[in-house]
Amino acid sequence: MAGDEGELGEGEEMTARDIAQHSRMGKVMTSRAVAALGKRKFLARRMNREDRRESFLRLSDRGREIYAQIVPRALAYQARLEKGLSRADADALDRIITHLLEKAEDHETLQRNSELLYA
């Protein structure tokens, strides 16, 4: 199912909307990231026949090569950061970070909307 953790890296297709929801990035940031990854030939696109405004994205062969190099490093870095934390502390930290990211996203949305009102 699109949007589940790790799918794009595992060869599954996702839409930019799926990626935004999974990564907690805003639409603009996701759009820029998708464009940059596409420009570097890390992504392959397939047009949605039912909605031509949307594309299905997956990692290209080159993108999968880079992904295979990055993931072990990222997991090792995460393990070093979490070393010495109990499972309960790691879970609490994850909940706190999730909460802060959600609040930051709400703040960014409010700020963009107020900028539109006063533009």
C-alpha positions as CSV (number, residue, x, y, z in Angstrom):
1,M,0.0,0.0,0.0
2,A,1.4,3.4,-1.0
3,G,2.6,5.6,1.9
4,D,3.9,2.8,4.1
5,E,7.4,3.2,5.5
6,G,10.2,2.3,3.1
7,E,8.1,1.7,0.0
8,L,9.8,4.1,-2.3
9,G,13.1,2.7,-1.3
10,E,11.9,-0.8,-1.8
11,G,10.9,-0.2,-5.4
12,E,7.2,0.6,-4.9
13,E,5.5,3.6,-6.4
14,M,4.3,6.6,-4.5
15,T,2.8,9.9,-5.4
16,A,4.3,13.2,-4.3
17,R,1.3,13.5,-1.9
18,D,2.2,10.1,-0.4
19,I,5.8,11.2,0.0
20,A,4.7,14.5,1.6
21,Q,2.5,12.7,4.1
22,H,5.2,10.0,4.9
23,S,8.0,12.5,5.3
24,R,6.0,15.2,7.0
25,M,7.2,17.8,4.4
26,G,5.0,20.4,3.0
27,K,3.8,20.4,-0.6
28,V,6.3,23.0,-1.8
29,M,9.3,21.3,-0.1
30,T,8.2,17.9,-1.5
31,S,7.7,19.4,-5.0
32,R,11.2,20.9,-4.9
33,A,12.7,17.6,-3.6
34,V,11.0,15.6,-6.3
35,A,12.1,18.0,-9.0
36,A,15.7,17.9,-7.7
37,L,15.7,14.1,-7.5
38,G,14.2,13.9,-11.0
39,K,16.8,16.2,-12.4
40,R,19.6,14.0,-11.0
41,K,17.9,10.9,-12.5
42,F,17.2,9.4,-9.1
43,L,13.4,9.1,-9.8
44,A,11.3,7.6,-12.6
45,R,7.8,8.9,-13.3
46,R,4.7,7.2,-14.6
47,M,1.7,9.4,-15.4
48,N,-1.6,8.7,-13.6
49,R,-4.0,7.9,-16.4
50,E,-7.0,8.9,-14.3
51,D,-5.5,12.2,-13.1
52,R,-2.9,13.7,-15.4
53,R,-1.9,16.2,-12.7
54,E,-0.5,13.3,-10.7
55,S,2.5,11.0,-11.3
56,F,3.5,7.8,-9.7
57,L,7.2,8.0,-8.6
58,R,9.7,5.3,-8.0
59,L,13.4,5.2,-7.6
60,S,15.3,4.7,-10.8
61,D,18.2,2.2,-11.0
62,R,20.6,5.0,-10.1
63,G,18.3,6.1,-7.2
64,R,18.2,2.6,-5.8
65,E,22.0,2.5,-5.9
66,I,22.3,5.7,-3.9
67,Y,19.5,4.5,-1.5
68,A,21.4,1.3,-0.9
69,Q,24.5,3.3,0.1
70,I,22.7,5.9,2.3
71,V,20.3,3.7,4.3
72,P,22.9,1.6,6.2
73,R,24.7,4.9,7.1
74,A,21.5,6.5,8.3
75,L,20.5,3.5,10.3
76,A,24.0,3.4,11.9
77,Y,23.8,7.1,12.7
78,Q,20.4,6.6,14.3
79,A,21.6,3.7,16.4
80,R,24.5,5.9,17.6
81,L,22.1,8.7,18.6
82,E,19.8,6.3,20.4
83,K,22.6,4.4,22.2
84,G,22.0,4.6,25.9
85,L,18.3,5.5,25.6
86,S,15.8,3.1,27.1
87,R,13.0,1.9,24.8
88,A,10.6,4.1,26.8
89,D,12.8,7.1,26.4
90,A,13.3,6.5,22.6
91,D,9.5,6.2,22.3
92,A,8.9,9.4,24.3
93,L,11.5,11.2,22.2
94,D,9.8,10.0,19.0
95,R,6.4,11.2,20.3
96,I,7.8,14.6,21.2
97,I,9.5,15.1,17.9
98,T,6.4,14.1,16.0
99,H,4.4,16.6,18.1
100,L,6.9,19.4,17.4
101,L,7.0,18.7,13.7
102,E,3.2,18.8,13.6
103,K,3.1,22.1,15.4
104,A,5.8,23.5,13.1
105,E,3.8,22.5,10.1
106,D,0.7,24.1,11.5
107,H,2.7,27.3,12.2
108,E,4.1,27.3,8.6
109,T,0.6,26.9,7.2
110,L,-0.7,29.8,9.3
111,Q,2.2,31.9,8.3
112,R,1.7,31.2,4.5
113,N,-2.0,32.0,4.8
114,S,-1.4,35.3,6.6
115,E,1.2,36.3,4.0
116,L,-1.4,35.7,1.3
117,L,-3.9,37.9,3.2
118,Y,-1.5,40.8,3.4
119,A,0.2,40.4,0.0
